[in-house]
Amino acid sequence: SIRIPAAHNNLVGLRGTQGLSSRSGIVPLSHTQDIGGPIARNVADLALVLDATIGFDPQDPQTAQSVGNTPDSYLDSLSPGALAGKRIGVVEDLLLFDHEDSEVVAVIGRATAELAAAGAELVRVRFLNLDDILNVEPTGFFVLAHDFKTDINAYLARYPDAPVQSLTEILASGNYNPSIDQVLRVSESMTPESEPVYRSALAQRQLIREVVLAAMAEQELDALAYPTIRRKAAPLYEPQDGSNCQLSAKSGLPAISMPAGFTEDGLPVGLELLGRAWSEPELLAMAYAFEQLAGHRAAPALLAPVEETPEPIVELQ
C-alpha cells in the first residue's frame, strides 16, 4: 500500500496512473492493480523520488504507456498558488459510512475549508450507487484474490532456492500471521471455474473509470477529494476499516494522499486528491499549495530519545 501508510503516518503518498512506475521486483499482489509509488515527508521530496523512479522498464510492458505522458521533472510543477481557480469535487459518498468515521470526517471538513481558503472552488459530488459499482465483484476483492494465487506462484518460480514455491506451500508452512489466513485461503480456493467471474470483474473496472471521468467532465473538475481512509489507525493486528482506496486502484487513475490534520487524540488523517490519467503534475501542484498553506506535517513524538548511532568502524582497503 502507498496511500494508507502515508495517511496514518502523516506523510505524502502517490499512487500514479497505472503504468507510470514499474512493478518489476515487487512481490506481487495483483498484476492488474499493482504499482510502485513514493511515500515522502513532503511534496517536494516526493517529486524528487518520482523523477528517479518512473519511466519505461523493458521488464514491465505496462510502463510503455508512460512514454510521452511524463514531464522532464515533477519539481517544475510545484507552485504555492496552484490551488487558485481549481474546481475540486468533494465526494460525499466517501465521507461518512458509520458513526466511527466522524472523527476523520471532521478533520477532512477543516481541510477542505483550507482548500477553499487557498482559492479552490469546492463542488459537492455524489455518484449514483458508487459503493455498488466499486463492489460489484464478490467481496469487492475478487480480482485481487484471483490474481494473487497465480502471481505469487509465478514470482516464487523465479527463485528456486526460496523456502516455499507456491501459495499452497505457504499455507502448509503456517509461517504467516494468523490475521491474513482467511485472505490467503480465499486466494488458494480460486480454480479455472472462477475465470468467468474474474473476467466480469475486470470489465467492471472500465465502467468505474468512465463514471469517474464523466462526473469530472460534467462538472469541470480538476480533482476529486475525499479522506484516504475514513478511520484513524487501528492498533496492530486489529481490523482496519474505512479504506477509500478502491476508487483509484480500480479505475487506474492517479491519487495523492497528503496530511490533512489530526484527530483529537493526535492521530494523523490523510486527504486524497484523485485526477485524470497522467495528471500527476497537477495533483502534485495542488498538494504542494495545500501543504504550504496548511502546514499539517509534523514529526512524530517519540516515546524516548533516539540514541545517536555511532559511526561504523570501517577499514578501507
MOHU-V914431 format. One record per residue. SS is DSSP state (2 for helix, 1 for strand, 0 for the rest). OMEGA is omega in degrees with one decimal (none if undefined). Layout:
SS:OMEGA + SS:OMEGA
//
This chain:
0:178.7 + 0:-168.8 + 2:179.2 + 2:173.7 + 2:177.7 + 2:-178.1 + 2:-175.2 + 2:-179.9 + 0:175.3 + 0:-178.6 + 0:177.1 + 1:179.3 + 1:-178.6 + 1:165.8 + 1:-175.0 + 0:170.8 + 0:-179.7 + 0:-176.7 + 0:-179.0 + 0:-175.6 + 1:-175.7 + 0:173.3 + 0:-176.9 + 0:178.5 + 0:179.7 + 0:174.0 + 0:-168.0 + 0:163.6 + 0:-178.6 + 0:-178.3 + 0:179.6 + 0:-174.0 + 0:-177.5 + 0:170.6 + 0:173.9 + 0:178.6 + 0:-175.1 + 0:168.2 + 1:-174.1 + 1:179.5 + 0:-179.1 + 0:-173.6 + 2:179.8 + 2:176.9 + 2:179.5 + 2:178.6 + 2:178.0 + 2:-179.6 + 2:179.1 + 2:178.7 + 2:-174.3 + 2:-169.8 + 2:-178.1 + 1:173.4 + 0:-176.6 + 0:176.5 + 1:-179.5 + 0:-179.9 + 0:177.4 + 1:-175.8 + 2:-179.8 + 2:-176.3 + 2:176.0 + 2:178.9 + 2:-176.9 + 2:-176.8 + 0:-178.3 + 0:-177.7 + 0:-178.4 + 0:179.6 + 0:174.5 + 0:176.4 + 0:177.2 + 2:177.6 + 2:-177.4 + 2:-176.0 + 2:-172.8 + 0:-179.6 + 0:-179.8 + 0:179.4 + 0:-170.6 + 0:-178.6 + 0:-177.3 + 0:177.9 + 0:179.8 + 0:175.2 + 1:-175.7 + 1:179.9 + 1:177.0 + 1:-173.1 + 1:-176.1 + 2:179.8 + 2:-176.5 + 2:-177.7 + 0:-169.6 + 0:175.4 + 0:-176.9 + 0:179.5 + 2:-178.1 + 2:178.4 + 2:-168.1 + 2:179.9 + 2:-179.5 + 2:-178.6 + 2:177.8 + 2:178.1 + 2:179.9 + 2:177.1 + 2:178.4 + 2:-178.9 + 2:178.7 + 2:174.1 + 2:176.6 + 2:174.0 + 2:179.4 + 2:178.8 + 2:179.1 + 0:174.6 + 0:179.7 + 0:173.8 + 1:-177.2 + 1:-179.2 + 1:177.0 + 1:-177.1 + 1:172.7 + 0:175.8 + 0:176.8 + 0:175.7 + 0:-178.6 + 2:-178.0 + 2:178.5 + 2:180.0 + 2:-178.3 + 2:-171.9 + 0:179.8 + 0:176.7 + 0:-179.9 + 2:179.9 + 2:-178.0 + 2:-176.2 + 0:-177.5 + 2:-179.1 + 2:179.4 + 2:-178.9 + 2:-179.8 + 2:-178.1 + 2:-171.0 + 2:-177.1 + 2:-178.3 + 2:-176.0 + 2:-179.2 + 2:177.1 + 2:178.3 + 2:178.5 + 2:-178.4 + 2:-180.0 + 2:178.8 + 0:-177.3 + 0:-174.8 + 0:179.6 + 0:178.8 + 0:-177.4 + 0:173.8 + 0:-175.5 + 0:-177.8 + 0:174.6 + 2:177.6 + 2:-179.8 + 2:176.0 + 2:179.4 + 2:-179.7 + 2:-177.9 + 2:-176.0 + 0:-176.0 + 0:176.6 + 0:-178.4 + 0:-178.4 + 2:-177.3 + 2:-179.7 + 2:-176.7 + 2:-175.5 + 2:-177.7 + 2:176.7 + 2:-177.8 + 2:174.7 + 2:178.9 + 2:-179.7 + 2:-176.7 + 0:-178.8 + 0:-178.0 + 0:175.3 + 2:178.8 + 2:179.1 + 2:-171.1 + 2:179.9 + 2:178.2 + 2:178.9 + 2:-179.0 + 2:178.4 + 2:179.7 + 2:176.6 + 2:179.3 + 2:-179.7 + 2:-179.0 + 2:177.2 + 2:177.1 + 2:178.4 + 2:179.6 + 2:-178.3 + 2:179.4 + 2:-179.9 + 2:-177.2 + 2:177.8 + 2:178.6 + 2:179.0 + 2:-179.5 + 2:-177.4 + 2:-177.6 + 0:176.2 + 0:-176.4 + 0:174.5 + 0:-178.9 + 1:169.8 + 1:-179.2 + 1:179.6 + 1:176.1 + 1:176.0 + 0:176.6 + 1:-170.3 + 0:179.7 + 0:173.2 + 0:-173.6 + 0:176.7 + 0:174.4 + 0:-177.0 + 0:177.2 + 0:172.2 + 0:-179.1 + 0:178.7 + 0:-179.3 + 0:169.1 + 0:-176.5 + 1:172.1 + 0:-170.0 + 0:-178.7 + 2:-174.9 + 2:178.4 + 2:-174.5 + 2:-177.1 + 2:178.0 + 2:-175.8 + 0:-178.5 + 0:-174.5 + 0:178.3 + 1:178.8 + 1:174.9 + 1:-176.9 + 1:-179.1 + 1:-176.7 + 1:-177.1 + 1:-173.0 + 1:171.6 + 0:-177.2 + 0:178.1 + 0:169.0 + 0:178.8 + 0:-175.1 + 1:179.7 + 1:179.3 + 1:172.5 + 1:-177.3 + 1:172.1 + 1:179.0 + 1:-178.1 + 0:177.7 + 0:178.4 + 0:177.0 + 0:178.2 + 0:-179.3 + 2:178.6 + 2:-180.0 + 2:178.4 + 2:178.5 + 2:179.8 + 2:179.6 + 2:178.6 + 2:179.1 + 2:179.7 + 2:178.1 + 2:179.7 + 2:-178.3 + 2:-179.2 + 2:-169.5 + 2:177.3 + 0:-176.9 + 0:178.5 + 0:176.2 + 0:177.4 + 0:-179.1 + 0:174.6 + 0:-178.6 + 0:-178.8 + 0:179.7 + 0:178.8 + 0:177.0 + 0:178.5 + 0:178.6 + 0:178.2 + 0:-179.7 + 0:177.5 + 0:178.8 + 0:178.1 + 0:-176.6 + 0:176.4 + 0:-178.3 + 0:179.6 + 0:none
//
